Amino acid sequence: MRKTSLFVALLLVFALSAVAFADPLLVYSSVDEENARDILTAFTKATGIEVRFVHLSSGPALARLEAERDNPKADIWMGAPSENHVLAKERGLTQPYFSPNAAALDKKFVDSEGYWTSFYMNPMGVAMNTAWASKAGVQAPESWYDLLKPEFAKEIQMPTPQSSGTGYNLVASLILAWGEEEAFSFMRELNKNIQTYTQSGTAPSQAVAIGEAGIGIQFTPAFLKYMDEGYPLKLIFPKEGVGYEAPAISIVKGAPNLKDAQALVDWLISLEAQNLFGELKTFFFPIHPEAVAGEGLPSFKEIPLIEYDAIWAGANRQEIVDKWIDEVLRGQ
């Protein structure tokens, strides 16, 4: 009897030790670091689940998941436009999960087989440093084609579609809106005015905010954040229309902490979390139909949106990026 009691006690000690020393939920985050930290801290506060995250742009995140496919380290990939999660699904890097909270969302925000779920959306935008513009005597662009004017020579920063989901979204959106021939003709001309193609999707916002570049192109949250902090920026939505992102969350295939990963998906698309996006000043547009958008966000009704096909964009990514490298970057 005493031996049995001792055995049970030892099992209990080992079980408690295993819980105490369990690895926290590991998230590969393609959301900018500040917003990722705030969102995941709120998740821990709401659920008690400890989280660690590594910030990676969409290209490096996919590469890391590929390299670790036989021995997964991460539980979740959070952020990056949904077409990147389409690629992860096609490559067998993620696993399906239908969150009960997904029923409230528009079907375009949820993969039909459950492999990814979008949790916010943002339009593409162009921001101009108004202090630079005043000094240079230039007018704010109203059209994508205005960016080809000589006064913007070597003053434009945008993310490269090679590593950035933001950069690829811009290229794919223009193709969807204009057709491949016109879109690539425009991008070849735009290349002449590009100061640099950034590796990160959010880098142009900082450069244009502090005046290192006159114009930045990327998704709007960081622009809106800098404007809220008083930087001299003007946000423009070119009249021909802009694409948008619907960043998603996927559970990694073989995730070590599956239940906690599912809990993060559930929480992110809950009304509670969606309302927090405004309170945390993420400048993200919530996708829950009952959520309240934060202060400072422009009305979606005022933004000329290009209808974006994430499935098509994900399926054609490699071909389009290769063509962009050859015809735009290398000028062949």
Secondary structure, DSSP 8 states (H G I E B T S, - for coil): -HHHHHHHHHHHHHHHHHHHT---EEEEE-S-HHHHHHHHHHHHHHH---EEEEE--HHHHHHHHHHTTTS---SEEE-S-HHHHHHHHHTT-EE----GGGGGS-GGGB-TTSS-EE--BEEEEEEEEHHHHHHHT-----SGGGGGSGGGTT-EEEE-TTT-HHHHHHHHHHHHHH-HHHHHHHHHHHHTTEEEEESSTTHHHHHHHTTS-SEEEEESHHHHHHHHTT--EEEE--TT-B-EE--EEEEETT-TTHHHHHHHHHHHTSHHHHHHHHHTT---B--STT----TT---GGGS-B----HHHHHHTHHHHHHHHIIIIIS--
